Amino acid sequence: MAEIETFVIQPFHIHRKKLTPSPKSSAKSSGQALIDGRRIASSRPGAAVLRILADDETGEPSSIEVIGRFGEIPEEFEEQIRAL
């Protein structure tokens, strides 16, 4: 079973006085994802950078890890990730 590694930047914006996820983007490497996360957070309330390991054949995630936090991140965000 081969695994693929994906890096996702999840920005957040404020909607009705609450941090809400904005459309996410991906990066080719962890370094680029961290740079992009920092850049995005400079113009938004916050951004999280995720490292996702998934089965190559099924796409089923085996591991999701927050590798970077920039600015404000909703408290429940990491709890929701751990539940996956």
DSSP file (Angstrom, degrees, kcal/mol; ACC not computed):
  #  RESIDUE AA STRUCTURE BP1 BP2  ACC     N-H-->O    O-->H-N    N-H-->O    O-->H-N    TCO  KAPPA ALPHA  PHI   PSI    X-CA   Y-CA   Z-CA
    1    1 A M              0   0    0      0, 0.0     2,-0.3     0, 0.0    54,-0.0   0.000 360.0 360.0 360.0 111.9    0.0    0.0    0.0
    2    2 A A        -     0   0    0      1,-0.0    54,-3.0     0, 0.0     2,-0.4  -0.629 360.0-148.1 -87.8 147.1    1.7    3.2   -1.2
    3    3 A E  E     -A   55   0A   0     -2,-0.3     2,-0.4    52,-0.2    52,-0.2  -0.907   0.9-148.6-116.4 145.2    0.9    6.5    0.4
    4    4 A I  E     -A   54   0A   0     50,-3.0    50,-2.2    -2,-0.4     2,-0.5  -0.882  11.7-140.8-109.6 145.9    0.8   10.0   -1.1
    5    5 A E  E     -A   53   0A   0     -2,-0.4     2,-0.4    48,-0.2    48,-0.2  -0.908  20.7-178.1-109.6 128.9    1.7   13.1    0.8
    6    6 A T  E     -A   52   0A   0     46,-2.7    46,-3.2    -2,-0.5     2,-0.5  -0.961  15.3-150.9-127.8 143.7   -0.3   16.3    0.3
    7    7 A F  E     -AB  51  27A   0     20,-0.8    20,-2.2    -2,-0.4     2,-0.4  -0.969  17.0-173.7-117.4 127.2    0.1   19.7    1.8
    8    8 A V  E     -AB  50  26A   0     42,-2.2    42,-3.2    -2,-0.5     2,-0.6  -0.953  16.8-150.1-124.7 137.5   -3.0   21.9    2.2
    9    9 A I  E     -AB  49  25A   0     16,-3.1    16,-2.0    -2,-0.4    40,-0.2  -0.941  12.8-167.3-106.0 120.2   -3.3   25.6    3.3
   10   10 A Q  E     -A   48   0A   0     38,-3.3    38,-2.3    -2,-0.6    14,-0.1  -0.885   8.1-166.9-109.9 100.7   -6.6   26.3    5.0
   11   11 A P  E     -A   47   0A   0      0, 0.0    11,-2.7     0, 0.0     2,-0.3  -0.425   5.5-148.0 -81.7 163.0   -7.2   30.0    5.4
   12   12 A F  E     -AC  46  21A   0     34,-2.4    34,-0.9     9,-0.3     2,-0.3  -0.967  11.9-173.3-130.8 147.3   -9.9   31.5    7.6
   13   13 A H  E     - C   0  20A   0      7,-2.8     7,-3.4    -2,-0.3     2,-0.6  -0.872  32.3-102.7-130.5 167.3  -12.0   34.7    7.4
   14   14 A I  E     + C   0  19A   0     -2,-0.3     2,-0.4     5,-0.2     5,-0.2  -0.823  37.8 174.0 -96.7 126.4  -14.4   36.3    9.8
   15   15 A H  E >  S- C   0  18A   0      3,-3.0     3,-0.7    -2,-0.6    -2,-0.0  -0.977  74.1 -13.3-133.1 117.8  -18.1   35.8    9.0
   16   16 A R  T 3  S-     0   0    0     -2,-0.4    -1,-0.1     1,-0.2     3,-0.1   0.919 129.3 -54.2  54.2  47.5  -20.7   37.1   11.5
   17   17 A K  T 3  S+     0   0    0      1,-0.2     2,-0.4    -3,-0.0    -1,-0.2   0.694 119.9 104.7  63.8  23.5  -18.0   37.6   14.1
   18   18 A K  E <  S-C   15   0A   0     -3,-0.7    -3,-3.0    56,-0.0     2,-0.3  -0.994  77.5-111.3-134.9 139.7  -16.8   33.9   13.8
   19   19 A L  E     -C   14   0A   0     -2,-0.4    -5,-0.2    -5,-0.2    54,-0.0  -0.552  42.4-177.7 -69.6 128.6  -13.8   32.4   12.1
   20   20 A T  E     -C   13   0A   0     -7,-3.4    -7,-2.8    -2,-0.3     2,-0.1  -0.971  30.0-101.9-131.3 141.7  -14.9   30.5    9.1
   21   21 A P  E     -C   12   0A   0      0, 0.0    -9,-0.3     0, 0.0     3,-0.1  -0.380  32.5-156.4 -64.5 138.8  -12.9   28.4    6.6
   22   22 A S        -     0   0    0    -11,-2.7     2,-0.0     1,-0.2    -9,-0.0  -0.547  46.1 -61.4 -99.1 172.9  -12.2   30.0    3.2
   23   23 A P        -     0   0    0      0, 0.0    -1,-0.2     0, 0.0     2,-0.1  -0.343  62.1-131.6 -57.7 135.3  -11.4   28.0    0.1
   24   24 A K        -     0   0    0    -14,-0.1     2,-0.3    -3,-0.1   -14,-0.2  -0.413  18.5-159.6 -88.3 164.0   -8.3   25.9    0.6
   25   25 A S  E     -B    9   0A   0    -16,-2.0   -16,-3.1    -2,-0.1     2,-0.3  -0.896  10.0-130.8-135.5 167.0   -5.3   25.6   -1.7
   26   26 A S  E     -B    8   0A   0     -2,-0.3     2,-0.3   -18,-0.2   -18,-0.2  -0.781  11.6-157.5-119.2 164.2   -2.5   23.0   -2.0
   27   27 A A  E     -B    7   0A   0    -20,-2.2   -20,-0.8    -2,-0.3     3,-0.0  -0.932  23.4-128.1-136.6 159.9    1.3   23.2   -2.2
   28   28 A K  S    S+     0   0    0     -2,-0.3     2,-0.3   -22,-0.1    -1,-0.1   0.719  89.2  19.0 -82.3 -22.2    4.0   20.8   -3.6
   29   29 A S  S  > S-     0   0    0      1,-0.1     4,-2.3   -22,-0.1     5,-0.1  -0.938  76.0-112.0-144.4 165.0    6.1   20.7   -0.5
   30   30 A S  H  > S+     0   0    0     -2,-0.3     4,-2.3     2,-0.2     5,-0.2   0.894 117.4  52.9 -65.3 -38.9    6.0   21.4    3.2
   31   31 A G  H  > S+     0   0    0      1,-0.2     4,-2.1     2,-0.2    -1,-0.2   0.926 111.3  44.8 -61.9 -45.5    8.3   24.4    2.8
   32   32 A Q  H  > S+     0   0    0      1,-0.2     4,-2.8     2,-0.2    -1,-0.2   0.884 111.6  53.9 -66.5 -37.9    6.2   25.9    0.1
   33   33 A A  H  X S+     0   0    0     -4,-2.3     4,-2.6     2,-0.2    -2,-0.2   0.900 109.4  48.0 -63.3 -41.0    3.0   25.3    2.1
   34   34 A L  H  X S+     0   0    0     -4,-2.3     4,-2.2     2,-0.2    -1,-0.2   0.895 112.4  48.6 -67.3 -40.0    4.5   27.0    5.2
   35   35 A I  H  X S+     0   0    0     -4,-2.1     4,-2.2     2,-0.2    -2,-0.2   0.938 114.3  46.0 -63.1 -46.4    5.5   30.0    3.1
   36   36 A D  H  X S+     0   0    0     -4,-2.8     4,-2.9     1,-0.2     5,-0.2   0.898 111.1  52.7 -64.1 -40.9    2.1   30.2    1.4
   37   37 A G  H  X S+     0   0    0     -4,-2.6     4,-2.3     2,-0.2    -1,-0.2   0.913 110.7  46.8 -60.5 -44.0    0.3   29.9    4.8
   38   38 A R  H  X S+     0   0    0     -4,-2.2     4,-0.8     2,-0.2    -1,-0.2   0.906 114.0  48.5 -64.0 -42.5    2.4   32.7    6.3
   39   39 A R  H >< S+     0   0    0     -4,-2.2     3,-0.7     1,-0.2     4,-0.4   0.923 112.4  47.5 -64.3 -45.8    1.7   34.9    3.2
   40   40 A I  H >X S+     0   0    0     -4,-2.9     3,-1.5     1,-0.2     4,-0.6   0.897 108.0  55.8 -63.5 -40.7   -2.1   34.2    3.2
   41   41 A A  H 3< S+     0   0    0     -4,-2.3    -1,-0.2     1,-0.3    -2,-0.2   0.694  94.0  69.5 -67.7 -17.5   -2.3   34.9    7.0
   42   42 A S  T << S+     0   0    0     -4,-0.8    -1,-0.3    -3,-0.7    -2,-0.2   0.731 110.9  31.7 -71.8 -19.4   -0.8   38.3    6.4
   43   43 A S  T <4 S+     0   0    0     -3,-1.5    -1,-0.2    -4,-0.4    -2,-0.2   0.374 123.2  46.2-116.5   2.5   -4.0   39.4    4.6
   44   44 A R  S  < S-     0   0    0     -4,-0.6   -31,-0.1    -3,-0.2    28,-0.1  -0.865  93.6 -99.1-135.6 168.4   -6.6   37.2    6.5
   45   45 A P  S    S-     0   0    0      0, 0.0    27,-2.8     0, 0.0     2,-0.3   0.846  92.4 -33.0 -61.2 -32.7   -7.2   36.5   10.2
   46   46 A G  E     -AD  12  71A   0    -34,-0.9   -34,-2.4    25,-0.3     2,-0.3  -0.993  47.7-150.7-174.8 171.1   -5.4   33.2   10.0
   47   47 A A  E     -AD  11  70A   0     23,-2.6    23,-2.7    -2,-0.3     2,-0.4  -0.979   8.3-151.1-155.6 146.4   -4.3   30.1    8.2
   48   48 A A  E     -AD  10  69A   0    -38,-2.3   -38,-3.3    -2,-0.3     2,-0.5  -0.939  10.8-145.9-118.2 144.2   -3.4   26.5    9.0
   49   49 A V  E     -AD   9  68A   0     19,-2.7    18,-2.7    -2,-0.4    19,-1.3  -0.953  19.2-164.0-112.1 126.0   -1.1   24.2    7.1
   50   50 A L  E     -AD   8  66A   0    -42,-3.2   -42,-2.2    -2,-0.5     2,-0.5  -0.857  15.4-153.7-114.1 143.1   -2.0   20.5    6.9
   51   51 A R  E     -AD   7  65A   0     14,-2.9    14,-2.3    -2,-0.4     2,-0.5  -0.978  20.6-169.3-111.3 120.8    0.1   17.5    6.0
   52   52 A I  E     -AD   6  64A   0    -46,-3.2   -46,-2.7    -2,-0.5     2,-0.5  -0.950  11.3-164.4-118.0 125.9   -2.2   14.7    4.7
   53   53 A L  E     +AD   5  63A   0     10,-2.7     9,-3.1    -2,-0.5    10,-1.7  -0.934  21.2 172.8-104.5 129.8   -1.1   11.1    4.1
   54   54 A A  E     -AD   4  61A   0    -50,-2.2   -50,-3.0    -2,-0.5     2,-0.2  -0.968  39.6 -94.3-138.8 152.4   -3.5    9.1    2.0
   55   55 A D  E  >  -A    3   0A   0      5,-2.4     4,-2.1    -2,-0.3   -52,-0.2  -0.451  31.7-138.2 -63.7 131.9   -3.7    5.7    0.4
   56   56 A D  T  4 S+     0   0    0    -54,-3.0    -1,-0.1     1,-0.2   -53,-0.1   0.839  98.1  40.0 -63.3 -35.7   -2.6    6.0   -3.2
   57   57 A E  T  4 S+     0   0    0    -55,-0.4    -1,-0.2     1,-0.1   -54,-0.1   0.917 128.7  24.6 -83.3 -45.6   -5.3    3.7   -4.5
   58   58 A T  T  4 S-     0   0    0      2,-0.1    -2,-0.2     1,-0.0    -1,-0.1   0.710  89.0-132.5 -96.1 -21.8   -8.4    4.6   -2.5
   59   59 A G     <  +     0   0    0     -4,-2.1    -3,-0.1     1,-0.3   -56,-0.0   0.477  52.9 151.7  80.0   1.9   -7.5    8.2   -1.5
   60   60 A E        -     0   0    0     -6,-0.1    -5,-2.4     1,-0.1    -1,-0.3  -0.520  47.9-122.5 -68.9 122.7   -8.5    7.4    2.1
   61   61 A P  E     +D   54   0A   0      0, 0.0    -7,-0.3     0, 0.0     3,-0.1  -0.468  29.3 180.0 -69.7 134.8   -6.5    9.6    4.5
   62   62 A S  E    S+     0   0A   0     -9,-3.1     2,-0.3     1,-0.3    -8,-0.2   0.622  71.6  16.3-103.2 -20.4   -4.4    7.7    7.1
   63   63 A S  E     -D   53   0A   0    -10,-1.7   -10,-2.7     2,-0.0     2,-0.4  -0.965  55.1-174.1-156.5 134.6   -3.0   10.7    8.8
   64   64 A I  E     +D   52   0A   0     -2,-0.3     2,-0.4   -12,-0.2   -12,-0.2  -0.992  16.6 175.9-130.8 125.0   -3.8   14.4    9.0
   65   65 A E  E     -D   51   0A   0    -14,-2.3   -14,-2.9    -2,-0.4     2,-0.7  -0.988  30.7-132.0-133.8 135.6   -1.4   16.7   10.9
   66   66 A V  E     +D   50   0A   0     -2,-0.4   -16,-0.2   -16,-0.2     3,-0.1  -0.786  28.8 171.8 -83.5 117.4   -1.3   20.5   11.4
   67   67 A I  E     +     0   0A   0    -18,-2.7     2,-0.3    -2,-0.7   -17,-0.2   0.515  62.8  26.8-105.6  -7.7    2.3   21.5   10.6
   68   68 A G  E     -D   49   0A   0    -19,-1.3   -19,-2.7     2,-0.0     2,-0.4  -0.971  54.4-170.4-156.7 140.6    1.8   25.3   10.8
   69   69 A R  E     +D   48   0A   0     -2,-0.3     2,-0.4   -21,-0.2   -21,-0.2  -0.997   9.8 179.8-131.1 127.5   -0.5   27.8   12.4
   70   70 A F  E     -D   47   0A   0    -23,-2.7   -23,-2.6    -2,-0.4     2,-0.1  -0.990  55.9 -27.5-131.2 125.3   -0.5   31.5   11.4
   71   71 A G  E    S-D   46   0A   0     -2,-0.4     2,-0.4   -25,-0.2   -25,-0.3  -0.437 113.9  -5.8  73.2-146.7   -2.7   34.1   13.0
   72   72 A E        -     0   0    0    -27,-2.8    -2,-0.1   -31,-0.1   -60,-0.1  -0.693  60.4-177.9 -90.9 133.5   -6.1   33.0   14.5
   73   73 A I        -     0   0    0     -2,-0.4    -2,-0.0   -27,-0.1     5,-0.0  -0.989  36.9-102.4-125.7 135.8   -7.3   29.5   14.1
   74   74 A P    >>  -     0   0    0      0, 0.0     3,-1.3     0, 0.0     4,-0.5  -0.300  27.0-128.6 -58.0 140.4  -10.8   28.3   15.4
   75   75 A E  H 3> S+     0   0    0      1,-0.3     4,-0.6     2,-0.2     3,-0.4   0.871 107.5  50.6 -58.1 -39.1  -10.4   26.3   18.6
   76   76 A E  H 3> S+     0   0    0      1,-0.2     4,-2.3     2,-0.2    -1,-0.3   0.567  87.9  86.9 -79.2  -7.4  -12.5   23.5   17.3
   77   77 A F  H <> S+     0   0    0     -3,-1.3     4,-1.8     1,-0.2    -1,-0.2   0.945  92.4  40.8 -59.7 -52.9  -10.5   23.2   14.0
   78   78 A E  H  X S+     0   0    0     -4,-0.5     4,-2.4    -3,-0.4    -1,-0.2   0.844 112.5  56.2 -68.0 -32.3   -7.9   20.8   15.4
   79   79 A E  H  X S+     0   0    0     -4,-0.6     4,-1.3     1,-0.2    -1,-0.2   0.904 107.3  49.6 -63.0 -40.2  -10.5   18.8   17.3
   80   80 A Q  H  X S+     0   0    0     -4,-2.3     4,-0.5     1,-0.2    -2,-0.2   0.871 110.2  50.6 -66.0 -36.8  -12.4   18.2   14.1
   81   81 A I  H >< S+     0   0    0     -4,-1.8     3,-1.4     1,-0.2    -2,-0.2   0.921 107.4  52.8 -67.7 -42.9   -9.2   17.1   12.3
   82   82 A R  H 3< S+     0   0    0     -4,-2.4    -1,-0.2     1,-0.3    -2,-0.2   0.814 102.9  59.8 -61.9 -29.1   -8.4   14.6   15.1
   83   83 A A  H 3<        0   0    0     -4,-1.3    -1,-0.3     1,-0.2    -2,-0.2   0.674 360.0 360.0 -73.7 -16.3  -11.8   13.1   14.8
   84   84 A L    <<        0   0    0     -3,-1.4    -1,-0.2    -4,-0.5    -2,-0.2   0.490 360.0 360.0 -75.9 360.0  -11.2   12.2   11.1
